[in-house]
Amino acid sequence: MLCPKILDVKALDNFKVKLKYETGEIKIFNVLPYIFGKWYEELYNDNYFKTVHLISGGKGIEWEHGQDIAPHELYDMSIIEN
């Protein structure tokens, strides 16, 4: 599935990220259910969690050591910000 390009990502409190899409949509994604296992355990550190950034071309998001979440999950499982 092709998802809209992500223009901006910002780490929020409580393991959530705010995503701004090329469609103009602003969505909130809860990362907490995805943080399990050794690969994602660093995300429990608030300072590390805040290192989230865009993957080149707005195809997704990732953290400094390569942890990421599939773009379709980010789009489909997030809620529109009110």
Buried (B, 14 or more C-beta within 10 A) or exposed (E): EEBBBBBEBEBBEEBBBBBBBEEEEBBBBBBEEBBEEEEBEBBEEEEBBEBBEBEEEBEBBBBEEEBBBEBEEBBEBBEEEE
